[in-house]
């Protein structure tokens, strides 16, 4: 059995924990672009963490997203200002780099999912993007 201590101190089985955080393989919880767009329009939107490179982010990102390249996420996670009580959606281009981001966020105690299909799915559904360095 592969397990870890949860917030309550109990050992629980967790298949995600079998993989190192940085491997872009495996399955993590997902949200579809249409659902994310709807959730972002609510009074209590999820937090969005874009783990693509800064250049990719500048070319177009989901409004309100925080940019932190996947390679920097472990070092910058504590400085992102994420609220533990709000869901977090990790985004990359194709839902490849966001897999390890979700694993890392979940290990840190966040309710995290990835955008299914990444920014390519967001764009395919015609949802708006902001450009520039600020999210």
DAURWO-V776251 format. One record per residue. N is the residue number from 0. RES is the residue in three letters. PSI is psi in whole degrees, 0 to 359 (none if undefined). NEAR is the number of other ideal C-beta (glycine too) atoms within 10 Angstrom. D_FIRST is the distance of its C-alpha to the first C-alpha in whole Angstrom. Layout:
n->N res->RES psi->PSI near->NEAR d_first->D_FIRST
n->N res->RES psi->PSI near->NEAR d_first->D_FIRST
//
This chain:
n->0 res->UNK psi->135 near->6 d_first->0
n->1 res->UNK psi->128 near->10 d_first->4
n->2 res->UNK psi->177 near->12 d_first->6
n->3 res->UNK psi->168 near->12 d_first->10
n->4 res->UNK psi->128 near->9 d_first->13
n->5 res->UNK psi->182 near->11 d_first->15
n->6 res->UNK psi->332 near->6 d_first->19
n->7 res->UNK psi->359 near->6 d_first->19
n->8 res->UNK psi->7 near->6 d_first->17
n->9 res->UNK psi->143 near->9 d_first->14
n->10 res->UNK psi->127 near->10 d_first->10
n->11 res->UNK psi->149 near->11 d_first->9
n->12 res->UNK psi->139 near->10 d_first->6
n->13 res->UNK psi->106 near->15 d_first->9
n->14 res->UNK psi->329 near->9 d_first->9
n->15 res->UNK psi->325 near->17 d_first->12
n->16 res->UNK psi->347 near->15 d_first->11
n->17 res->UNK psi->340 near->11 d_first->9
n->18 res->UNK psi->142 near->15 d_first->13
n->19 res->UNK psi->149 near->8 d_first->16
n->20 res->UNK psi->327 near->19 d_first->18
n->21 res->UNK psi->352 near->15 d_first->21
n->22 res->UNK psi->127 near->11 d_first->20
n->23 res->UNK psi->40 near->16 d_first->22
n->24 res->UNK psi->160 near->8 d_first->20
n->25 res->UNK psi->183 near->13 d_first->18
n->26 res->UNK psi->142 near->10 d_first->18
n->27 res->UNK psi->161 near->18 d_first->19
n->28 res->UNK psi->147 near->14 d_first->21
n->29 res->UNK psi->161 near->19 d_first->25
n->30 res->UNK psi->141 near->19 d_first->28
n->31 res->UNK psi->156 near->14 d_first->31
n->32 res->UNK psi->316 near->22 d_first->34
n->33 res->UNK psi->318 near->12 d_first->37
n->34 res->UNK psi->317 near->15 d_first->34
n->35 res->UNK psi->315 near->24 d_first->34
n->36 res->UNK psi->318 near->16 d_first->38
n->37 res->UNK psi->317 near->12 d_first->38
n->38 res->UNK psi->325 near->15 d_first->36
n->39 res->UNK psi->338 near->16 d_first->38
n->40 res->UNK psi->2 near->8 d_first->41
n->41 res->UNK psi->173 near->8 d_first->40
n->42 res->UNK psi->341 near->4 d_first->41
n->43 res->UNK psi->72 near->8 d_first->37
n->44 res->UNK psi->156 near->16 d_first->36
n->45 res->UNK psi->161 near->19 d_first->33
n->46 res->UNK psi->141 near->20 d_first->32
n->47 res->UNK psi->127 near->22 d_first->32
n->48 res->UNK psi->116 near->28 d_first->31
n->49 res->UNK psi->116 near->30 d_first->33
n->50 res->UNK psi->18 near->30 d_first->31
n->51 res->UNK psi->177 near->24 d_first->33
n->52 res->UNK psi->162 near->16 d_first->36
n->53 res->UNK psi->322 near->13 d_first->39
n->54 res->UNK psi->318 near->9 d_first->41
n->55 res->UNK psi->317 near->17 d_first->39
n->56 res->UNK psi->314 near->25 d_first->39
n->57 res->UNK psi->328 near->15 d_first->43
n->58 res->UNK psi->346 near->13 d_first->44
n->59 res->UNK psi->131 near->16 d_first->42
n->60 res->UNK psi->165 near->24 d_first->39
n->61 res->UNK psi->133 near->22 d_first->38
n->62 res->UNK psi->133 near->12 d_first->41
n->63 res->UNK psi->357 near->13 d_first->39
n->64 res->UNK psi->146 near->23 d_first->36
n->65 res->UNK psi->132 near->17 d_first->35
n->66 res->UNK psi->124 near->22 d_first->35
n->67 res->UNK psi->111 near->22 d_first->33
n->68 res->UNK psi->145 near->17 d_first->32
n->69 res->UNK psi->325 near->23 d_first->28
n->70 res->UNK psi->339 near->12 d_first->29
n->71 res->UNK psi->348 near->12 d_first->30
n->72 res->UNK psi->314 near->21 d_first->28
n->73 res->UNK psi->322 near->15 d_first->26
n->74 res->UNK psi->330 near->9 d_first->29
n->75 res->UNK psi->354 near->14 d_first->31
n->76 res->UNK psi->314 near->17 d_first->28
n->77 res->UNK psi->339 near->9 d_first->30
n->78 res->UNK psi->0 near->8 d_first->33
n->79 res->UNK psi->344 near->14 d_first->33
n->80 res->UNK psi->25 near->7 d_first->34
n->81 res->UNK psi->140 near->18 d_first->31
n->82 res->UNK psi->127 near->9 d_first->31
n->83 res->UNK psi->334 near->9 d_first->28
n->84 res->UNK psi->356 near->8 d_first->29
n->85 res->UNK psi->141 near->12 d_first->30
n->86 res->UNK psi->153 near->17 d_first->28
n->87 res->UNK psi->134 near->23 d_first->28
n->88 res->UNK psi->122 near->28 d_first->28
n->89 res->UNK psi->137 near->33 d_first->28
n->90 res->UNK psi->138 near->28 d_first->30
n->91 res->UNK psi->198 near->25 d_first->31
n->92 res->UNK psi->314 near->19 d_first->33
n->93 res->UNK psi->13 near->13 d_first->31
n->94 res->UNK psi->39 near->21 d_first->28
n->95 res->UNK psi->303 near->14 d_first->26
n->96 res->UNK psi->337 near->24 d_first->27
n->97 res->UNK psi->342 near->30 d_first->26
n->98 res->UNK psi->305 near->25 d_first->22
n->99 res->UNK psi->331 near->25 d_first->21
n->100 res->UNK psi->316 near->28 d_first->23
n->101 res->UNK psi->316 near->27 d_first->22
n->102 res->UNK psi->315 near->24 d_first->18
n->103 res->UNK psi->315 near->19 d_first->20
n->104 res->UNK psi->319 near->27 d_first->22
n->105 res->UNK psi->321 near->20 d_first->19
n->106 res->UNK psi->330 near->15 d_first->17
n->107 res->UNK psi->2 near->16 d_first->21
n->108 res->UNK psi->10 near->11 d_first->21
n->109 res->UNK psi->149 near->21 d_first->23
n->110 res->UNK psi->90 near->15 d_first->23
n->111 res->UNK psi->145 near->24 d_first->23
n->112 res->UNK psi->168 near->21 d_first->24
n->113 res->UNK psi->156 near->28 d_first->26
n->114 res->UNK psi->114 near->25 d_first->29
n->115 res->UNK psi->124 near->16 d_first->29
n->116 res->UNK psi->355 near->18 d_first->31
n->117 res->UNK psi->201 near->22 d_first->32
n->118 res->UNK psi->333 near->26 d_first->35
n->119 res->UNK psi->320 near->14 d_first->36
n->120 res->UNK psi->319 near->20 d_first->36
n->121 res->UNK psi->313 near->24 d_first->37
n->122 res->UNK psi->320 near->15 d_first->40
n->123 res->UNK psi->327 near->10 d_first->40
n->124 res->UNK psi->358 near->13 d_first->41
n->125 res->UNK psi->22 near->8 d_first->43
n->126 res->UNK psi->152 near->16 d_first->42
n->127 res->UNK psi->155 near->10 d_first->44
n->128 res->UNK psi->148 near->13 d_first->43
n->129 res->UNK psi->154 near->14 d_first->44
n->130 res->UNK psi->159 near->10 d_first->45
n->131 res->UNK psi->179 near->10 d_first->46
n->132 res->UNK psi->335 near->10 d_first->44
n->133 res->UNK psi->137 near->10 d_first->43
n->134 res->UNK psi->none near->15 d_first->41
//
